[in-house]
Amino acid sequence: MTTIGERRALPVPEGLEGLRLDAAIARLFGLSRAAAAQIVEDGHVVVDGAQRGRSDRVTAGAWLEVELPAPPTPAGPVADRAVEGLRIVHLDDDLIVIDKPPGVAAHPAPGYEGPTVVGGLAAAGYRLATSGAAERQGIVHRLDAGTSGLMVVARSERAYSVLKQAFRDRTVEKRYRALVQGHPDPLRGTVDAPIDRHPRKPGSFAVVADGRPSVTHYDTEEAFRAACLLSIRLETGRTHQIRVHLSALHHPCVGDQQYGADPTLGARLGLRRQWLHAASLAFAHPGDGHWVTFESPDPPDLATALARVRAES
């Protein structure tokens, strides 16, 4: 459930005519689409005196009454503690590129008490951009807590703005490696399927007809008896996008039990999380525009699992 903070009432602007209710709420109050959907589902939005569904369309001039979520309370020692295994790949006045270990979230969130990238960098004494929500300082994109690999974090306000726009414009190149169950057919392809919150599983996402446009390209690097190693490139960056799209293909990431992976295969390979790694990140540097590229090798747990599946084959 959402913890409520400020209450706001206002008419729907003409520019939002025809949008889904959750999308309109997100734009009006600077929330993520997921956060806006959650407060609608929790009954904290009234339109012209009545509660509506998140997929209902809004009409210009309709009167909105919204109970906005309270910002997460800083978690003190948890939020700003050092993060074991957090590696600095690149550092300059505008940005930090990190190699994030598994088990670390990008930023604090309600209900989450584990380590975060924001807290780890703060504990290490790094200055971050102050743009955006207080609990997300410098964060311009995210990785799931269970996904390892490269992230860029903004240090200057200009870098925050430029990088956020680059992600919106899809000019940032992101490549992931994923070990998936079975053998996708075809071995190279594109999944173009909209994603939104799962209608029956809180905390999960799914391919749904009225979800947000989501595009994932994949290519098989190596095939084994029980699995395939894929190279994945994203056009969009939805929450859990790769995991959802691979699950929709009936080839979930090995170890990803949340999205249907066989627990016996993951256990046999010694995995305690999904086999998914952000291996490459490239973008125009926000300072002078020159193109920068960063690479990250497979971390030890994934490398061990990959060696085991190769040996079995």
ABEGO torsion letter per residue (X at the ends): XBBBBBBBBBBBBAAABGBBAAAAAAAAAGBBAAAAAAAAAAGABBBGGBBBBAABBBBBGBBBBBBBBBBBBBAEAAAABBBBGBBBABBBAABBBBBBBBGBBABBBBGBABBBAAAAAAAAGBBBBABEBAAABGBABBBBAABBEBBBBBABAAAAAAAAAAAAAGABBBBBBBBBBEBBOBABBBBBBBBBBBAABBGBBBBBAABBBBBBBBBBABBBAABBBBBBBBABBBBGAAAAAAAAAGBBBBGBAAAGBBAAAAAAAGBABBBBBBABBBBBBAAAGBBBBBBBBBBAAAAAAAAAAAAAX
